[in-house]
Structure formats: structure tokens, C-alpha cells
Amino acid sequence: MEPLAVVDDGPAPIDPPRTTARVRAVVQVLACSGIPTQLLLVQVLALFGVRPFVQGDTLNATWVFLVSLADTVLLLVLISGLLIANGESIRDVFLGARLVRTEVPLGLVSVVPVLLVAAAVLLTSQYVAPWLHNVPDNPLAGLLQSPRDRWLFAVVALVAGGVREEVQRAFLLTRFEQHLGGARVGLIVTSVAFGLGHLLQGFDAALATGTLGFIWGAMYLWRRSSVAPIVSHAGFNGLEIARYLVVGSGA
């Protein structure tokens, strides 16, 4: 009896629809990463003479406020438009089957534990690898000098920090989950990117921020609702502002 012949059909054929979906997902992830929209806004503000820094290396509170709020609006419109164009439900992506009234308390309850995690990461990094603390003074502290600037920064922290970043995170996670390697890959990539986005505040702050991004991303994947992460993130930012105003940046 002769052995069965093994037929080599060569590499598996490329699935055009799946490849197209992946390319589309990559484009959407890059478009909604915040980089293109913020670069556009920086150029627009420059045309009107609004610069990111004043008096050397001091951040301009007005510039930060305008970029953050305008970027929030642009991203929300862009993400909503992409979801609608793809035939997806905005409510399903950002609210899921959860009730808002049950998600808000969960977000509030998580604020203090999240704050403790961030503190633990910072303290541990400073003990194990003190070189990570490469930025002695948080540059964002310069935005809290006057009562006006404090109000502007509070709005940015609560709206741009809480709403924009968590809506953005939820959208990116869904794209990774559907077309780019799965939810776990998306959680890691978005958390690393979130941390890198805060390198201005130092390596240790970037590490802590990346950890928080992982927590809020995992919270979204668990609940399939952005409400709890939004409340948690906004609450964390609010407590951080209050902490600075009460005890200063050195605490």
C-alpha cells in the first residue's frame, strides 16, 4: 500500500475582507490616538498667536485649556462618526447593557483604591529605581498658580482627562478586540501609550499613569461601559488637584 501523498498548497490565501478590516482598524486607531487632532489644533492656535509656553518653559494655561477642550470635542465627533459609519451603536460601545446609576457608584468607590495604587507605584519606583524620578517638579503644577488657572485646569482634568481619555480608550480597545490581536493586546498597547503620553511629568509618573490606564482599561472590558472609568478617572484627577492645592507638589 503506497503512502498517501501530501499535497502542499502553499501559504494560506489572504482573506481580503479581513485584511481590509485590519487596515481600516489601524487607520482608525491612529486617527483617534490624539496625535493628529492635537497637531492640527497646535497649528491652528499658532496662527492666532497662542503658544504652548510663556516665560521660557512655563506651560501656558490658556493653550492647555484650548487644546484639551477642542481635542475632546474633535475626538468625540470623530469617534462617533466612525462608529456610525461602521454601523456600530454608540450606546452599545460606551454604555453597553449597564445602567448608569449602577456604574457611577462603582466609579466613585474605585477612586481611593486607584489613588493608593498610583502612590504605591510612585513610592516603589523611587525606592527601587530612584533614577526614574527624573523630573523634580511637575511641569503641570505651573498651571495652578492663579485662581483662574486652577479653574481652567480643573475643567481640563475632569472633562478632557476623565471623559475624552476614557471614551478614547474604550474605542481603541474595541478596535484591538475586533481586528488587531484581541482585548489583551489592546489593553497592553493602550496602557503603554497612555504612560508614554505623560513622560513630560517624569519616568516614574509615566509608569504610574500607565498602570492606571491598565486599571481603567480593564474596568471597561469588565463592565463594557465607560461610565465607571470616566467617574474613576475624573475623581482621581480631582483628588490630585485638591492634594496639590492643600499640601503642594512636594508631598
C-alpha positions as CSV (number, residue, x, y, z in Angstrom):
1,M,0.0,0.0,0.0
2,E,1.5,3.3,-1.1
3,P,1.7,6.2,1.4
4,L,-0.7,9.0,0.9
5,A,0.8,11.9,-0.9
6,V,1.0,15.1,0.9
7,V,-0.3,18.0,-1.2
8,D,1.4,21.4,-0.5
9,D,-1.0,24.1,-1.5
10,G,1.5,26.8,-0.5
11,P,0.7,29.6,2.0
12,A,-2.9,30.1,3.1
13,P,-4.6,32.7,0.8
14,I,-5.0,36.1,2.1
15,D,-8.6,37.0,3.2
16,P,-9.2,40.4,1.6
17,P,-12.2,41.4,3.8
18,R,-10.2,40.6,7.0
19,T,-7.1,42.4,5.7
20,T,-9.2,45.4,4.8
21,A,-10.8,45.4,8.2
22,R,-7.4,45.3,9.9
23,V,-6.1,48.1,7.8
24,R,-9.2,50.2,8.5
25,A,-8.8,49.5,12.2
26,V,-5.2,50.6,12.2
27,V,-6.1,53.8,10.4
28,Q,-8.9,54.5,12.9
29,V,-6.6,53.8,15.9
30,L,-4.0,56.2,14.6
31,A,-6.6,58.8,13.7
32,C,-8.1,58.6,17.2
33,S,-4.8,58.4,19.1
34,G,-5.0,62.1,19.8
35,I,-1.8,62.9,17.9
36,P,-3.3,64.0,14.6
37,T,-6.0,66.1,16.2
38,Q,-3.7,67.8,18.7
39,L,-1.1,68.5,16.0
40,L,-3.8,70.2,14.0
41,L,-5.0,72.2,16.9
42,V,-1.5,73.3,17.8
43,Q,-1.1,74.7,14.3
44,V,-4.4,76.5,14.4
45,L,-3.7,78.1,17.7
46,A,-0.2,79.1,16.5
47,L,-1.9,81.0,13.7
48,F,-3.7,83.1,16.3
49,G,-0.6,83.6,18.3
50,V,-1.4,81.3,21.2
51,R,1.8,79.4,22.2
52,P,2.3,76.4,24.5
53,F,4.9,78.1,26.7
54,V,5.2,81.5,28.3
55,Q,8.2,83.0,30.1
56,G,10.6,80.3,28.9
57,D,9.5,76.8,29.9
58,T,6.3,77.6,31.7
59,L,3.2,76.0,30.2
60,N,0.5,78.4,29.0
61,A,-2.7,77.6,30.9
62,T,-4.9,79.1,28.2
63,W,-3.1,77.0,25.5
64,V,-3.5,73.8,27.5
65,F,-7.2,74.6,28.1
66,L,-8.0,75.3,24.5
67,V,-6.1,72.3,23.1
68,S,-7.6,69.9,25.6
69,L,-11.2,71.0,25.3
70,A,-11.1,71.4,21.5
71,D,-9.4,68.0,21.2
72,T,-12.1,66.5,23.4
73,V,-14.8,67.8,21.0
74,L,-12.9,66.7,17.9
75,L,-12.3,63.2,19.2
76,L,-15.8,62.7,20.4
77,V,-17.1,63.8,17.0
78,L,-14.6,61.7,15.1
79,I,-15.2,58.5,17.2
80,S,-18.9,58.9,16.9
81,G,-18.7,59.4,13.2
82,L,-16.5,56.3,12.7
83,L,-18.9,54.2,14.8
84,I,-21.9,55.3,12.8
85,A,-20.1,54.8,9.5
86,N,-19.2,51.2,10.6
87,G,-22.8,50.5,11.6
88,E,-22.0,50.3,15.3
89,S,-24.1,51.6,18.1
90,I,-22.5,54.4,20.1
91,R,-24.6,53.4,23.1
92,D,-23.5,49.8,22.9
93,V,-19.8,50.7,22.8
94,F,-19.8,53.2,25.6
95,L,-22.7,52.2,27.8
96,G,-23.3,48.5,27.0
97,A,-26.1,46.9,28.9
98,R,-25.2,48.5,32.2
99,L,-27.3,51.1,34.0
100,V,-25.6,54.5,34.5
101,R,-26.9,54.6,38.1
102,T,-25.1,51.4,38.9
103,E,-21.8,52.4,37.2
104,V,-21.4,55.8,38.8
105,P,-21.2,54.4,42.4
106,L,-18.7,51.8,41.2
107,G,-16.5,54.6,39.7
108,L,-16.7,56.6,42.9
109,V,-15.8,53.7,45.1
110,S,-12.7,52.9,42.9
111,V,-11.2,56.4,43.2
112,V,-9.4,55.9,46.6
113,P,-8.0,52.5,45.7
114,V,-6.8,53.8,42.3
115,L,-5.1,56.7,44.2
116,L,-3.4,54.3,46.5
117,V,-2.2,52.2,43.6
118,A,-0.7,55.3,42.0
119,A,1.0,56.2,45.2
120,A,2.3,52.7,45.7
121,V,3.8,52.6,42.2
122,L,5.5,56.0,42.7
123,L,6.9,55.1,46.1
124,T,8.1,51.7,45.0
125,S,9.8,53.1,41.8
126,Q,11.5,55.8,43.8
127,Y,12.8,53.2,46.3
128,V,13.8,50.5,43.7
129,A,14.9,52.8,40.9
130,P,15.2,56.4,42.1
131,W,16.6,57.4,38.7
132,L,13.0,57.1,37.4
133,H,12.2,60.3,39.3
134,N,13.9,62.5,36.6
135,V,11.5,65.4,36.8
136,P,11.8,67.0,40.3
137,D,8.9,69.5,39.8
138,N,5.8,68.5,37.9
139,P,5.5,71.0,35.0
140,L,1.7,70.8,35.2
141,A,2.0,72.4,38.7
142,G,2.7,75.7,36.9
143,L,-0.9,75.7,35.7
144,L,-2.3,76.0,39.2
145,Q,-0.8,79.4,40.2
146,S,-3.8,81.7,39.9
147,P,-7.4,81.1,40.8
148,R,-8.3,81.4,37.1
149,D,-5.7,78.9,36.0
150,R,-6.9,76.5,38.7
151,W,-10.4,76.6,37.4
152,L,-9.2,76.1,33.8
153,F,-7.0,73.1,34.8
154,A,-9.9,71.6,36.9
155,V,-12.1,71.7,33.8
156,V,-9.4,70.1,31.7
157,A,-8.6,67.4,34.2
158,L,-12.3,66.4,34.7
159,V,-13.5,66.8,31.1
160,A,-10.5,66.1,28.9
161,G,-8.9,63.7,31.4
162,G,-12.0,61.9,32.5
163,V,-14.3,61.9,29.5
164,R,-12.0,62.2,26.5
165,E,-9.4,59.7,27.6
166,E,-11.9,57.0,28.7
167,V,-14.1,57.3,25.6
168,Q,-10.9,57.2,23.5
169,R,-9.7,54.2,25.5
170,A,-12.9,52.3,25.0
171,F,-12.9,52.9,21.3
172,L,-9.3,51.8,20.8
173,L,-9.9,48.7,22.9
174,T,-12.9,47.7,20.7
175,R,-10.8,48.1,17.6
176,F,-8.0,45.9,19.0
177,E,-10.5,43.4,20.3
178,Q,-12.2,43.1,16.9
179,H,-9.3,43.3,14.4
180,L,-5.9,43.8,16.0
181,G,-5.0,40.9,18.2
182,G,-7.6,40.9,20.9
183,A,-8.6,42.8,24.0
184,R,-5.5,41.8,25.9
185,V,-3.2,43.2,23.3
186,G,-5.2,46.3,23.2
187,L,-5.1,46.7,26.9
188,I,-1.3,46.5,26.9
189,V,-0.8,48.8,24.0
190,T,-3.2,51.5,25.2
191,S,-1.7,51.4,28.7
192,V,1.8,51.7,27.5
193,A,0.8,54.6,25.1
194,F,-1.1,56.3,28.0
195,G,2.0,56.1,30.2
196,L,4.3,57.4,27.4
197,G,1.9,60.3,26.9
198,H,2.8,61.5,30.4
199,L,6.6,61.4,30.1
200,L,6.7,65.1,30.5
201,Q,6.0,64.5,34.2
202,G,8.8,62.0,34.5
203,F,9.5,58.3,34.1
204,D,8.0,57.4,37.4
205,A,4.9,59.4,36.6
206,A,4.6,57.7,33.2
207,L,4.9,54.3,34.9
208,A,2.2,55.1,37.4
209,T,0.0,56.6,34.7
210,G,0.4,53.5,32.5
211,T,-0.6,51.4,35.5
212,L,-3.8,53.5,36.0
213,G,-4.5,53.2,32.3
214,F,-4.4,49.4,32.6
215,I,-6.8,49.5,35.5
216,W,-9.3,51.8,33.8
217,G,-9.0,49.8,30.6
218,A,-9.6,46.5,32.5
219,M,-12.6,48.1,34.2
220,Y,-14.1,49.0,30.8
221,L,-13.5,45.5,29.5
222,W,-15.1,44.1,32.7
223,R,-18.1,46.3,32.7
224,R,-18.4,47.1,28.9
225,S,-19.3,50.6,30.0
226,S,-17.2,53.7,30.0
227,V,-19.2,55.3,32.9
228,A,-17.3,53.8,35.8
229,P,-13.8,54.5,34.3
230,I,-14.9,58.1,33.5
231,V,-16.1,58.7,37.0
232,S,-13.0,57.0,38.5
233,H,-10.6,58.9,36.3
234,A,-12.3,62.3,36.9
235,G,-12.4,61.6,40.6
236,F,-8.7,60.7,40.7
237,N,-7.8,63.9,38.8
238,G,-9.9,65.9,41.1
239,L,-8.3,64.5,44.2
240,E,-4.8,65.0,42.7
241,I,-5.6,68.7,42.2
242,A,-7.0,69.1,45.7
243,R,-3.9,67.3,47.1
244,Y,-1.6,69.7,45.3
245,L,-3.6,72.8,46.4
246,V,-3.6,71.6,50.1
247,V,-0.1,70.2,50.6
248,G,1.8,71.3,47.5
249,S,3.7,69.3,44.9
250,G,6.4,68.1,47.2
251,A,4.1,65.7,49.1
